Amino acid sequence: MNILVLYAHPVETSFNAGLHRLIVERLTAAGHSVDDCDLYAEDFDPRLMRQERLDYHNQRGPKDPAAPYVDRLLRAEALVLSYPVWNYGFPAILKGFFDRVFLPGVSFRLVDGKVQPSLHNIRKVAAVTTYGGSRFRAIVMGDPPRRLIKRMLRATVKPGAPVTYLAHYAMNLSTDQTRKSFMTKVAASMDAF
């Protein structure tokens, strides 16, 4: 399976960086073709520029700034996201990826003013993430990242596609044991992907 891994963390020595390396290693070892998209390393610009917004509903061409990322997304058969939750949301660089790449004609079509999801080449989704706070705190805040993955992204990809959400909560209180346990869980999930 051709898997696009979207990774969003700026620090190469972070726990998230270790999770990212584990994801890529395990998916590759399982025989998948992995397109490893490290948004920071690729210097992805998350800003939706004025002209991009003006052209938002127009057909895009190869000169569009987001075209290489659109091509990668459309070649993928599965999507794995690896990121931390900051301020109860995605890192800005990942949010910008959704804003600039999940375009009309790419992830959805507008038909008579209604949205029709169209990213049906994606047959499987997984998110691997960390939260500084507890699961309870995330629930109190509505856990927007979980909802965006489990609802919005699920509604955008192939109908019935499995969506997995793996989260390590309370990183501020984590221990070697909790981190090791989470990495074991992530490894098993990627092995079975």
C-alpha positions in Angstrom: 0.0 0.0 0.0 1.2 3.5 -0.8 1.1 5.4 2.5 1.6 9.2 2.9 3.0 9.9 6.4 2.4 13.5 7.4 4.7 14.5 10.2 4.5 17.8 12.1 7.1 18.5 14.8 10.1 20.9 14.7 12.4 19.1 17.2 14.3 16.1 15.9 15.1 14.9 19.5 11.5 14.9 20.7 9.3 12.0 21.7 7.2 12.8 18.6 10.3 12.5 16.4 10.9 9.0 17.9 7.3 8.1 17.1 7.7 9.3 13.6 10.8 7.2 13.0 9.0 4.2 14.5 6.0 4.7 12.2 8.2 4.9 9.0 10.4 2.0 10.0 7.5 -0.3 10.9 5.4 0.6 7.8 8.5 0.1 5.5 9.3 -3.2 7.2 5.8 -4.4 6.6 6.3 -3.9 2.9 4.4 -0.6 2.4 5.7 2.1 0.1 6.1 5.1 2.4 6.0 8.8 1.2 7.5 10.4 4.3 6.3 14.1 4.4 8.1 15.9 7.2 6.4 19.2 7.0 9.2 21.1 8.9 12.1 19.5 7.1 10.4 20.3 3.8 9.8 23.9 4.9 6.1 23.6 4.1 4.6 27.1 4.2 1.2 26.8 6.1 0.0 30.2 5.1 -2.9 30.3 2.7 -1.9 33.3 0.5 -4.3 35.9 -0.9 -4.2 34.6 -4.4 -4.7 31.0 -3.2 -7.8 32.0 -1.4 -9.1 34.0 -4.4 -8.5 30.9 -6.5 -9.8 28.5 -3.9 -12.8 27.2 -5.9 -11.1 27.4 -9.3 -9.4 24.4 -11.0 -5.7 24.3 -10.0 -2.8 23.6 -12.2 0.8 22.4 -11.9 2.0 25.9 -11.2 -0.1 26.1 -8.0 2.1 26.3 -5.0 0.4 23.3 -3.3 0.4 21.1 -6.5 3.3 18.9 -5.4 1.5 18.1 -2.1 -1.8 17.6 -3.9 -0.1 15.1 -6.2 1.3 13.2 -3.2 -2.1 13.1 -1.4 -3.8 11.8 -4.6 -1.2 9.1 -5.1 -1.6 7.8 -1.5 -3.8 4.9 -0.6 -3.5 5.5 3.1 -2.7 8.4 5.4 -0.8 8.3 8.7 -0.6 11.6 10.7 2.1 12.0 13.4 1.9 15.2 15.4 1.6 16.7 18.9 -1.5 18.4 20.1 -0.8 22.0 21.0 -3.4 24.3 22.6 -6.1 21.7 21.9 -5.3 21.7 18.2 -3.0 20.7 15.3 0.3 22.4 15.0 -0.1 25.4 12.7 2.0 23.7 10.0 -0.4 20.7 9.9 -3.5 22.9 10.0 -2.0 24.8 7.1 -1.5 21.6 5.1 -5.3 20.9 5.4 -6.1 24.5 4.5 -3.8 24.6 1.4 -4.0 20.9 0.1 -7.4 19.6 1.0 -9.0 21.7 -1.8 -12.2 21.6 -3.8 -11.6 19.0 -6.5 -9.1 17.2 -4.3 -10.8 16.2 -1.1 -14.3 17.3 -1.9 -16.5 18.7 -4.7 -19.1 21.3 -4.5 -22.3 20.1 -6.3 -25.2 22.5 -6.2 -23.7 24.2 -3.2 -23.3 21.0 -1.3 -20.1 19.3 -0.3 -19.4 15.8 -1.7 -16.3 14.2 -0.2 -14.0 12.8 -2.9 -10.7 11.7 -1.4 -11.7 8.1 -2.0 -8.2 7.0 -2.9 -7.5 7.0 0.9 -8.7 3.6 2.1 -7.2 3.8 5.6 -6.2 6.5 8.2 -4.3 6.5 11.4 -3.3 9.4 13.7 -0.5 9.1 16.2 -0.4 12.0 18.6 0.6 13.3 22.1 -1.2 15.6 24.5 0.5 17.5 27.3 -2.7 17.3 29.4 -4.9 14.4 30.5 -7.6 12.7 28.5 -10.1 14.3 31.0 -8.9 17.8 30.2 -9.1 17.0 26.4 -12.7 15.8 26.8 -13.7 18.9 28.8 -12.3 21.0 25.9 -14.2 18.8 23.3 -10.9 17.2 22.1 -11.0 19.0 18.7 -8.0 17.0 17.1 -9.7 13.6 17.8 -13.0 14.9 16.4 -11.4 16.3 13.3 -9.7 13.0 12.6 -12.5 10.7 13.6 -15.3 12.7 12.0 -14.1 15.2 9.4 -11.3 13.2 7.9 -13.3 10.0 8.1 -16.1 11.7 6.1 -13.6 12.9 3.5 -11.9 9.6 2.6 -13.3 6.4 1.1 -16.6 5.5 2.8 -16.1 2.8 5.4 -12.3 3.3 5.6 -11.0 2.4 9.0 -9.7 5.3 11.1 -7.4 4.7 14.1 -6.6 7.3 16.7 -3.6 6.6 19.0 -3.0 9.2 21.6 -0.6 9.4 24.5 -2.2 11.8 27.0 -0.6 13.5 30.0 2.9 13.8 28.4 3.6 16.4 31.1 3.5 13.5 33.6 4.8 10.7 31.4 7.4 8.3 32.5 9.8 6.0 30.6 7.3 3.2 31.1 4.3 5.1 29.8 6.2 6.3 26.7 7.6 2.8 26.1 4.1 1.3 26.4 2.7 3.8 23.9 5.5 3.1 21.5 4.8 -0.6 21.7 1.1 0.1 20.9 2.1 2.3 17.9 4.5 -0.4 16.6 1.8 -3.1 16.8 -0.6 -0.8 15.0 1.9 0.0 12.2 2.8 -3.7 11.9 -0.8 -4.6 11.4 -1.5 -1.6 9.0 
